[in-house]
Amino acid sequence: MYKYKRISLERFAHYLFDNTHEAQHAAEILAAILHARSARLTEIAAKMHGSMDAAYKRLQRFLQRHDPRTALWRLLPDDAPFVLADVTEIPRPQAYKTSYVGTLKDGHTKGFWVMTFATPYRGRAIPCGLLTFSSATIAQKDGSRNLVHQRAFESLKDLLGERPVVLDREFSYSGLLQFLTAAGVHFVIRLRLGSRPPKFFDDEGSEVKLNIARGQRVVYRNLWYKGEVQVQVIGEWRAGQPEPLWVITDLAPEQSLAYYKQRMKIEESYRDLKSLLGMERVMNKRQEYMEKALALVMLAYAIALMVGEKVRDAMFGNAKRSSKWRRYSGAFILLKDYWSIPTRLYKEASKQALSAFVDLVLPHVLTHV
C-alpha cells in the first residue's frame, strides 16, 4: 500500500479513478509526488518503487493510458456556490525546442501559463480543473488570448450551471463580458481601472461616473459597461487600503463582493504548489502529458491540504485566535518536517480527511476542459 507519512494514498485514489488497477498506479505516483515535492517526472520516478528506469516507464505509461485531468474535475463539489479561476506563469527559460512553450509577459522569458479552476477550502483553494496555453499555442491555433479564455469558459458552462466564475482584473474586458453574457455564464470580476477607466452608462445613455469615499461602500445597479454589457457594480474602500475595490457582476452585487473576497485563496494555493510541490518544475515534450502531470500534482496537493488541515486542528486547535493555527497552513504542516507528529494523530487526521474527501468527490464529475 502506497503511503506518505502513514497516509494511505490508495484510499483517496479509489474515489478518483475508475478501477482498482488504475487507482493503485495513481496512488504510487501521488505518494511519490509528495515524497519528491516536485512536478518533474524524473524526480517523481526516483521516489517510486523499483529501479529508476522501470519506475519512469510506469509513470509514462500511466500518462499515456489515463487522464488525471478527468479525476481532477471530481474535486468540484456539487454544492459549491461559485468557482474561482486564475492564471499563473510557469517560466521555462531553457525550453527552446518545446512547441508549447512561448514567451511570458516580460517579452523575453520562455514559459507558459496555467489557468486553474478551484473552490475555497479554509485559507486555501482545492484545484478542480486546469488548462495551459502560451504565446506559442495561441499563435498556432487560438489566435488570441481572448479566444483561449472563451474556450475555457465555454467548456465550463455545463459544470458551472448557475454558479458564477470569480475572476481578477485581467478578465475585465468587454469581449469576454459579452461572451459570458451570451453563453449564460455568470461572472464576478474585479474591475480594471488604470489610467483610462472604462465608461459606464445608465439606461438613458447618460454616462455614470463611479465615485466612492474612503471607508464607504457603494452600489450601482443596471449600468452598461462601455455601453455594451449590462452589469451590476459594487465598490468598497476599506480603511488602510490604498485604493477602492470595484467588482462587476451580473448577479446580486453584495453577494458577489463576498465571493470575490475569497479569490486570494487560489493565489495562496499557487504559492503552496510552487514552494511546497515544485509546480514550476513540470516539463514534458508534449503539452497533453504536461497537463496530465500537473493534474496529478494538484490531486496530491488537494489530499495533502485536506489531511494537513486536520493535523493542524489537532496540533494547535481550530480556534482562530491561536497564533500558531493562523501561522501555518495544513499543507505546510504536512509537507514540512518541522514537527514530530504522533502516528495516532496522522491516522485520525487521515481518517477524518478521507471522510471529507468522499463527501467532496461523490457524485463524480467526469467532464474536463
C-alpha positions in Angstrom: 0.0 0.0 0.0 1.4 3.4 -1.1 1.7 5.8 1.8 3.0 9.2 2.7 3.6 9.8 6.4 1.3 6.9 7.3 -1.4 8.3 5.0 -2.8 5.6 2.6 -2.9 7.3 -0.9 -4.8 4.3 -2.3 -7.9 5.0 -0.1 -8.1 8.5 -1.7 -7.2 7.4 -5.2 -10.0 4.8 -5.1 -12.5 7.7 -5.3 -10.6 9.5 -8.2 -10.0 6.7 -10.7 -12.4 4.1 -12.1 -10.8 0.8 -11.4 -8.6 -0.8 -8.7 -5.6 -1.2 -11.0 -5.7 2.4 -12.2 -6.1 3.7 -8.6 -3.1 1.6 -7.4 -0.9 3.1 -10.0 -2.2 6.6 -9.3 -1.6 6.1 -5.6 2.0 5.1 -6.2 2.6 8.3 -8.3 0.7 10.6 -5.8 2.8 9.2 -2.9 6.0 9.8 -5.0 5.0 13.4 -5.8 4.5 14.1 -2.0 7.9 12.4 -1.2 9.7 14.2 -4.1 7.9 17.5 -3.6 8.4 18.1 -7.3 6.5 18.0 -10.5 9.5 16.9 -12.6 8.9 13.3 -13.8 12.4 12.1 -13.2 12.3 13.3 -9.6 8.9 11.6 -9.1 10.1 8.4 -10.6 13.1 8.4 -8.3 10.7 8.1 -5.3 8.7 5.3 -6.8 9.3 1.6 -6.2 11.9 -0.4 -8.1 14.6 0.8 -10.4 14.6 4.4 -11.8 14.2 3.2 -15.4 11.3 0.8 -14.6 9.5 3.5 -12.5 9.9 6.1 -15.2 8.4 3.8 -17.7 5.4 3.1 -15.4 4.9 6.8 -15.0 5.0 7.4 -18.7 2.6 4.5 -19.4 0.2 5.9 -16.8 0.2 9.3 -18.5 -0.4 7.7 -21.9 -3.3 5.5 -20.8 -5.1 7.6 -18.2 -6.2 11.2 -17.9 -5.8 12.6 -14.4 -7.5 15.9 -15.6 -10.8 14.0 -15.6 -10.1 12.9 -12.0 -9.3 16.5 -11.0 -12.8 17.6 -12.1 -14.2 15.2 -9.4 -13.0 17.7 -6.8 -15.6 20.2 -7.9 -18.3 19.8 -5.2 -22.0 19.9 -6.3 -22.8 22.4 -3.6 -20.0 24.9 -4.4 -21.7 28.4 -4.7 -19.0 29.6 -7.1 -15.8 28.6 -8.9 -12.5 30.6 -8.7 -10.3 30.9 -11.7 -6.9 32.4 -12.0 -3.8 32.2 -14.2 -0.1 31.8 -13.1 3.1 31.8 -15.1 5.4 28.8 -15.4 8.8 30.0 -16.6 10.8 27.5 -18.6 13.9 29.6 -19.7 15.8 26.6 -21.2 12.9 25.2 -23.2 13.9 26.5 -26.6 12.7 23.5 -28.6 9.4 22.7 -26.8 6.5 23.6 -29.1 4.0 24.7 -26.4 6.5 27.0 -24.6 6.2 30.6 -25.6 7.2 34.0 -24.2 5.8 35.3 -20.9 4.6 38.9 -20.2 8.0 40.3 -19.8 8.6 39.7 -23.5 11.7 37.5 -23.3 11.4 34.8 -20.6 10.4 31.4 -22.1 7.4 29.8 -20.4 3.6 29.2 -20.4 0.5 29.9 -18.4 -1.7 27.7 -16.3 -5.3 28.6 -15.8 -6.6 26.8 -12.7 -10.2 26.4 -11.5 -10.8 25.8 -7.8 -13.1 26.1 -4.9 -12.3 27.7 -1.5 -11.2 25.4 1.3 -10.5 27.2 4.6 -7.5 29.5 3.9 -6.6 27.9 0.5 -8.4 26.5 -2.5 -8.8 23.0 -3.8 -8.0 22.8 -7.6 -10.7 21.1 -9.7 -9.6 21.8 -13.3 -6.9 23.3 -15.4 -5.7 24.2 -18.9 -2.4 25.6 -20.2 -1.6 28.0 -23.0 1.2 30.2 -24.2 2.1 32.8 -26.8 3.2 29.8 -29.0 0.0 27.8 -28.7 -2.1 31.0 -29.2 -0.2 31.7 -32.4 -0.6 28.0 -33.5 -4.3 27.5 -33.0 -6.3 30.0 -30.9 -5.3 33.3 -32.5 -5.6 35.4 -29.3 -5.6 35.0 -25.5 -9.3 36.2 -25.5 -10.2 33.1 -27.6 -8.4 30.9 -25.1 -10.5 32.4 -22.3 -13.7 31.9 -24.2 -12.8 28.3 -25.0 -12.2 27.7 -21.3 -15.5 29.1 -20.1 -17.4 27.5 -22.9 -16.1 24.1 -21.7 -17.1 25.0 -18.1 -20.6 26.1 -18.9 -22.4 22.8 -18.1 -20.3 22.3 -15.0 -20.9 25.8 -13.6 -24.7 25.8 -14.1 -26.0 28.8 -12.2 -22.7 29.2 -10.3 -20.6 32.3 -11.2 -16.9 32.2 -12.1 -14.8 34.6 -10.0 -12.0 36.3 -11.8 -9.4 39.0 -11.4 -8.8 42.3 -13.2 -7.1 40.8 -16.3 -10.5 39.4 -17.3 -12.5 42.6 -17.1 -12.6 43.4 -20.8 -15.7 43.9 -22.9 -15.2 41.0 -25.3 -15.2 38.4 -22.5 -18.1 40.0 -20.8 -20.1 39.9 -24.0 -19.2 36.2 -24.5 -20.1 35.2 -20.9 -23.4 37.0 -21.1 -24.3 35.4 -24.4 -23.2 32.0 -23.1 -25.2 32.3 -19.9 -22.1 32.0 -17.7 -22.5 34.2 -14.6 -19.4 36.2 -13.6 -17.9 38.1 -10.7 -14.9 40.1 -11.9 -12.7 42.8 -10.3 -12.8 45.9 -12.4 -9.6 47.1 -14.1 -9.5 50.9 -13.9 -6.0 52.1 -14.7 -5.2 55.5 -16.3 -8.1 55.1 -18.8 -11.0 53.5 -16.9 -13.9 52.1 -18.8 -17.1 54.2 -19.2 -20.5 53.2 -17.8 -23.9 54.4 -18.9 -27.4 54.2 -17.5 -30.5 53.1 -19.4 -30.9 56.5 -20.9 -27.4 56.6 -22.3 -26.0 59.1 -19.8 -22.5 58.5 -18.6 -22.2 57.4 -14.9 -19.0 58.2 -13.0 -18.0 55.7 -10.3 -17.4 57.6 -7.1 -16.5 56.4 -3.6 -15.0 57.8 -0.4 -12.6 56.1 1.9 -14.4 53.8 4.3 -17.5 53.7 2.1 -19.4 51.0 0.1 -21.5 52.0 -2.9 -23.7 50.0 -5.4 -24.6 51.0 -8.9 -27.3 48.9 -10.4 -28.1 48.2 -14.1 -25.2 50.0 -15.7 -24.0 49.4 -19.2 -20.2 48.6 -19.4 -18.9 50.6 -22.3 -22.5 50.8 -23.4 -22.3 47.1 -24.4 -23.0 44.8 -21.5 -25.4 45.3 -18.6 -23.7 44.8 -15.2 -24.1 45.5 -11.5 -21.2 47.4 -9.9 -20.2 47.4 -6.3 -17.3 49.3 -4.7 -15.7 49.2 -1.3 -12.8 51.3 0.1 -11.7 49.8 3.3 -9.6 51.6 5.9 -5.9 51.1 5.3 -6.3 50.2 1.6 -4.6 52.4 -0.9 -7.4 52.2 -3.4 -11.0 51.0 -3.6 -12.1 47.6 -4.7 -14.6 47.6 -7.6 -16.4 44.4 -8.7 -18.7 44.0 -11.7 -21.2 41.1 -11.9 -24.4 40.0 -13.5 -25.7 38.8 -10.1 -26.5 40.4 -6.7 -23.6 42.8 -6.1 -23.4 42.4 -2.3 -23.1 38.6 -2.5 -20.7 38.9 -5.5 -18.4 41.1 -3.4 -18.3 38.4 -0.7 -17.4 35.8 -3.4 -14.6 38.0 -4.8 -13.0 38.4 -1.4 -12.3 34.7 -1.4 -10.3 34.9 -4.6 -7.0 35.3 -2.8 -7.3 31.7 -1.7 -6.4 30.4 -5.1 -3.3 32.6 -5.1 -2.3 31.1 -1.8 -2.7 27.7 -3.3 -0.5 28.7 -6.2 2.2 29.7 -3.7 1.8 26.3 -2.0 2.0 24.4 -5.3 5.2 26.2 -6.3 7.0 26.3 -3.0 5.9 23.0 -1.5 5.4 20.8 -4.5 7.6 22.3 -7.2 4.9 23.0 -9.7 7.2 25.2 -11.7 9.5 22.2 -12.3 6.9 20.4 -14.5 8.1 19.6 -18.0 7.3 17.3 -20.8 7.8 17.4 -24.6 4.0 17.1 -25.2 1.6 19.6 -23.8 -1.0 16.9 -23.1 1.3 14.9 -20.9 2.5 18.0 -19.2 -1.1 18.9 -18.3 -1.7 15.4 -17.0 1.4 15.6 -14.8 0.1 19.0 -13.4 -3.3 17.4 -12.7 -1.5 14.7 -10.6 0.4 17.3 -8.7 -2.9 19.2 -8.0 -4.6 15.9 -6.8 -1.6 15.3 -4.5 -1.9 18.8 -3.2 -5.6 18.5 -2.5 -5.1 15.4 -0.5 -2.2 16.9 1.4 -4.2 20.1 2.1 -7.2 18.2 3.5 -5.2 15.9 5.7 -2.9 18.7 6.8 -5.8 20.8 7.9 -7.0 18.0 10.1 -3.4 17.7 11.5 -3.3 21.4 12.1 -6.5 21.4 14.1 -5.3 18.5 16.2 -1.9 20.2 16.9 -2.9 23.7 17.5 -6.7 23.7 17.9 -9.0 25.3 15.4 -9.6 28.4 17.5 -8.7 31.2 15.1 -7.2 33.2 17.9 -4.3 30.8 18.1 -1.2 32.4 16.6 0.3 29.0 15.6 -3.0 27.9 14.0 -3.0 31.1 11.9 0.7 30.9 11.0 0.8 27.6 9.3 -1.4 26.1 6.6 -2.3 22.4 6.6 -0.3 21.7 3.5 2.8 23.4 5.0 2.5 21.4 8.3 2.1 18.1 6.4 4.9 18.6 3.8 7.5 20.3 6.0 9.3 18.2 8.6 9.3 20.9 11.3 7.3 18.9 13.9 7.3 15.5 15.4 3.7 14.3 15.0 2.5 11.1 16.7 1.3 8.2 14.5 -2.1 8.1 16.1 -2.6 11.8 15.1 -1.8 11.1 11.5 -4.1 8.1 11.4 -7.0 10.0 12.9 -6.4 13.1 10.7 -6.2 10.8 7.6 -9.5 9.1 8.6 -11.3 12.4 9.0 -9.9 13.9 5.8 -10.9 10.8 3.8 -14.4 11.1 5.0 -14.5 14.8 3.9 -12.8 13.8 0.6 -15.5 11.3 -0.1 -18.2 13.9 0.5 -16.3 16.2 -1.9 -16.0 13.8 -4.8 -19.3 12.0 -4.8 -21.2 12.1 -7.0 -18.5 12.1 -9.6 -18.0 14.9 -12.2 -16.4 13.3 -15.3 -16.0 16.2 -17.7 -12.8 18.1 -18.3 -11.7 21.2 -20.2 
